[in-house]
Amino acid sequence: MSATQVPPKLLRVSVIQTCSAAYSLEETLEKLKHLTHIAKERDGSQFAVFPEAFIGGYPKYSTFGAVIGDRSLPGRDEFLRYHSSAIEVPSSPVITYIERVSAETNVYIVVGVIERDSGTLYCTVVFIDPERGYVAKHRKLVPTATERVIWGQGDGSTLPVLEKVFQVSESAHSGGPVTAKLSAAVCWENYMPLLRQYYYSLGTQLYCAPTVDARPAWQNSMAHIAIEGRCFVLSACQYAEEKDFPPDHSVVDPTNREPSKVMIGGGSVIISPLGQVLAGPLLKGEDVLTAQLDLNDCVRGKFDLDVAGHYSRPDVFNFGLKA
């Protein structure tokens, strides 16, 4: 059988570059709804990835009054405000709202949230299926640097690689429903090689990377992961300016506040299993990036590199998960 006889497995996916609305949950959810509708109605997407900490907010430049050996009372008040803007997962009206948006648009939503579990906060990603609603969550295993002051560590119990059957119209392609495996790694978790290998070993094809890392070097990492895992990488980064935070929020130069000064610089991107940039990187502003994927490209890529198969060398290396 020639390769041309294998029908494509086409799927339209989006990464959404946006930011939280000044810790306003209501306004942030309105943005989620609006941008999901754009992904569906303008771009025809069935799958959308939002950035890290989109719901609940990423407190860029905040110190929470913490230094080695001491914490201030104003810092505790700041943590109280941040804690109050977080949500419980899955038992939250916010999850119900996202489920409703997902169902009405028929878009599978992957979105970063700040999860509240008693007194502890987690940087979490939730997976919302348009038919089944909330299906899973992933808690960031290691908060980056001083994020550890405010976020707890995830564990091996929330590392899902999920399978979703997408119903695609016959006009889009001739192969029938498309089954995709998807996962999420948050920001600098993507620098954890054993976490990546775990996802590869379970066959991830839509490798979601919600982030707030807007450095140019991030693009190199996303291309590397796509090539290494022979998967599609969907990285959604926040783009935020000073006006998108509360008026008393920390900034680089508090003596010279400017509403349009960039706080988080974007860089959302979609990359193919062979490292081709399919959309982005979007380096300024809020918008939706969309690409049409052929999931057969994951298999085409593994012809010469399968790090969970013929490149894994289990006779030399031992790999496993401690749940």
Buried (B, 14 or more C-beta within 10 A) or exposed (E): EEEEEEEBBBBBBBBBBBBBBBBBBEEBBEBBBEBBBBBBEEBEBBBBBBBBBBBBBBBBEBBBBBEEEEEEEEBEEBBEEBBEBBBBBBEBEBBEBBBEBBBEBEBBBBBBBBBBEEEEBBBBBBBBBBEEBBBBBBBBBBBBEEBEBBBBEBEEEBBBBBEBEBEBEEEBBEBEEBEBBBBBBBBBBBBEEEBBBBBBBBBBBBBBBBBBBBEEEBBEBBBBBBBBBBBBBBBBBBBBBBBBBEEEBBBEEEEEEEEEEBBBBBBBBBBBBBBEBBBBBBBEEBBBBBBBBBBBBBBBBBEEBBBBEEEBEEEEEEEEEEE
